[in-house]
Amino acid sequence: MLTSIYYLLTDDRPIDHFHINKSDIMHYFHAGSPVLYLVLDPNGTLQKFKLGMDLAKGETPQILPVVTGKLRS
């Protein structure tokens, strides 16, 4: 099971805060400036993802970081 949440980052609220999720979350990029995601994996290793549309710059339009260790392919 995973979660998908739609939200908006704006100039007056440009960041979210670290929080713990009970399930893995699919993150999608829709429009605007690229967004840097910092994710701690189940082992405590920091992962960095840049959501955006410029694939040549290493951006990706969606991510599914496994944070719970429960996701199976």
Backbone as CSV, one residue per row, in Angstrom:
resi,resn,N_x,N_y,N_z,CA_x,CA_y,CA_z,C_x,C_y,C_z
1,MET,0.846,-1.159,0.000,0.000,0.000,0.000,0.902,1.236,0.000
2,LEU,0.481,2.264,-0.729,1.205,3.522,-0.690,0.227,4.665,-0.700
3,THR,0.723,5.856,-0.436,-0.081,7.063,-0.359,0.359,8.023,-1.442
4,SER,-0.578,8.817,-1.931,-0.273,9.885,-2.872,-0.958,11.142,-2.359
5,ILE,-0.181,12.199,-2.137,-0.714,13.440,-1.579,-0.446,14.573,-2.552
6,TYR,-1.456,15.379,-2.807,-1.333,16.532,-3.695,-1.280,17.784,-2.827
7,TYR,-0.176,18.550,-2.914,-0.088,19.784,-2.147,0.727,20.796,-2.916
8,LEU,0.694,22.034,-2.452,1.313,23.147,-3.151,2.343,23.823,-2.257
9,LEU,3.553,23.997,-2.781,4.572,24.799,-2.105,4.563,26.172,-2.762
10,THR,4.557,27.231,-1.952,4.481,28.595,-2.476,5.640,29.426,-1.953
11,ASP,5.766,30.657,-2.451,6.826,31.549,-1.978,6.707,31.830,-0.486
12,ASP,5.478,31.919,0.047,5.320,32.182,1.479,5.365,30.897,2.309
13,ARG,5.318,29.733,1.680,5.492,28.436,2.364,6.262,27.502,1.432
14,PRO,7.570,27.781,1.275,8.357,27.050,0.279,8.878,25.688,0.729
15,ILE,8.666,25.317,1.985,9.193,24.034,2.463,8.142,23.289,3.267
16,ASP,8.339,22.010,3.371,7.574,21.181,4.287,8.553,20.804,5.392
17,HIS,8.147,20.015,6.351,9.017,19.645,7.461,9.169,18.134,7.512
18,PHE,10.262,17.673,8.126,10.441,16.233,8.292,9.272,15.673,9.091
19,HIS,8.770,14.554,8.634,7.700,13.863,9.339,7.801,12.375,9.020
20,ILE,7.163,11.564,9.835,7.197,10.113,9.661,5.887,9.673,9.012
21,ASN,6.009,8.876,7.962,4.833,8.343,7.276,4.661,6.874,7.631
22,LYS,3.410,6.445,7.730,3.131,5.037,8.018,3.171,4.177,6.763
23,SER,3.155,4.813,5.597,3.247,4.074,4.336,4.157,4.850,3.389
24,ASP,4.596,4.191,2.339,5.399,4.869,1.330,4.507,5.842,0.567
25,ILE,5.100,6.929,0.067,4.334,7.977,-0.607,4.906,8.224,-1.992
26,MET,4.027,8.240,-2.984,4.418,8.613,-4.339,4.380,10.141,-4.419
27,HIS,5.469,10.730,-4.899,5.561,12.181,-5.059,5.600,12.492,-6.548
28,TYR,4.774,13.447,-6.982,4.703,13.831,-8.394,5.048,15.301,-8.549
29,PHE,5.714,15.638,-9.638,5.967,17.034,-9.981,4.979,17.420,-11.071
30,HIS,4.281,18.554,-10.878,3.301,18.990,-11.874,3.765,20.222,-12.638
31,ALA,4.262,21.236,-11.940,4.671,22.476,-12.608,5.428,23.349,-11.620
32,GLY,6.129,24.359,-12.162,6.833,25.315,-11.315,8.319,25.030,-11.233
33,SER,8.933,25.543,-10.183,10.371,25.369,-9.972,10.649,23.975,-9.416
34,PRO,11.849,23.433,-9.670,12.203,22.118,-9.120,12.137,22.117,-7.590
35,VAL,11.889,20.945,-7.023,11.763,20.780,-5.574,12.778,19.739,-5.117
36,LEU,13.556,20.058,-4.076,14.516,19.117,-3.511,13.854,18.370,-2.358
37,TYR,13.854,17.039,-2.434,13.317,16.192,-1.377,14.468,15.536,-0.639
38,LEU,14.405,15.555,0.685,15.359,14.850,1.540,14.575,13.758,2.261
39,VAL,15.030,12.519,2.116,14.305,11.373,2.665,15.281,10.495,3.428
40,LEU,14.887,10.080,4.632,15.673,9.100,5.388,15.111,7.719,5.096
41,ASP,15.969,6.797,4.628,15.506,5.440,4.348,15.422,4.655,5.660
42,PRO,14.926,3.414,5.630,14.768,2.639,6.863,16.060,2.448,7.662
43,ASN,17.227,2.553,7.002,18.509,2.406,7.700,19.055,3.728,8.213
44,GLY,18.331,4.831,7.980,18.788,6.142,8.424,19.687,6.849,7.427
45,THR,19.816,6.311,6.216,20.634,6.938,5.180,19.841,8.042,4.495
46,LEU,20.457,9.208,4.337,19.801,10.341,3.695,19.819,10.164,2.181
47,GLN,18.649,10.260,1.573,18.511,10.218,0.119,18.062,11.600,-0.345
48,LYS,18.582,12.047,-1.488,18.185,13.338,-2.052,17.579,13.108,-3.427
49,PHE,16.428,13.720,-3.662,15.738,13.633,-4.944,15.369,15.041,-5.379
50,LYS,15.509,15.340,-6.654,15.103,16.642,-7.177,13.953,16.427,-8.155
51,LEU,12.760,16.844,-7.747,11.602,16.730,-8.608,11.567,17.906,-9.566
52,GLY,11.385,17.610,-10.831,11.313,18.626,-11.867,11.198,17.937,-13.210
53,MET,11.195,18.726,-14.266,11.016,18.168,-15.607,12.290,18.145,-16.442
54,ASP,13.403,18.679,-15.920,14.644,18.740,-16.700,15.485,17.490,-16.428
55,LEU,15.218,16.442,-17.180,15.913,15.166,-16.979,17.410,15.292,-17.206
56,ALA,17.825,16.192,-18.110,19.252,16.390,-18.392,19.995,16.939,-17.172
57,LYS,19.277,17.602,-16.258,19.888,18.142,-15.039,19.697,17.210,-13.845
58,GLY,19.261,15.988,-14.102,19.095,15.024,-13.018,17.773,15.125,-12.284
59,GLU,16.850,15.921,-12.797,15.536,16.036,-12.171,14.668,14.865,-12.616
60,THR,13.659,14.560,-11.832,12.747,13.472,-12.154,11.316,13.933,-11.900
61,PRO,10.348,13.520,-12.732,8.976,13.981,-12.545,8.213,13.258,-11.437
62,GLN,8.742,12.146,-10.926,8.106,11.475,-9.797,9.133,10.636,-9.050
63,ILE,8.859,10.419,-7.768,9.712,9.545,-6.956,8.826,8.686,-6.071
64,LEU,9.334,7.527,-5.725,8.691,6.652,-4.754,9.785,6.142,-3.829
65,PRO,10.212,6.990,-2.879,11.246,6.525,-1.951,10.649,5.510,-0.982
66,VAL,11.357,4.420,-0.769,10.884,3.399,0.167,11.357,3.796,1.552
67,VAL,10.423,4.275,2.364,10.788,4.734,3.704,10.336,3.765,4.786
68,THR,9.391,2.897,4.470,8.897,1.983,5.496,9.560,0.621,5.434
69,GLY,10.195,0.303,4.306,10.770,-1.016,4.132,9.729,-2.067,3.796
70,LYS,8.477,-1.649,3.525,7.388,-2.585,3.268,7.064,-2.746,1.789
71,LEU,7.538,-1.850,0.940,7.159,-1.896,-0.473,7.837,-3.065,-1.165
72,ARG,7.084,-3.822,-1.913,7.621,-4.966,-2.648,7.323,-4.780,-4.124
73,SER,8.252,-5.206,-4.976,7.999,-5.108,-6.416,7.442,-6.411,-6.943
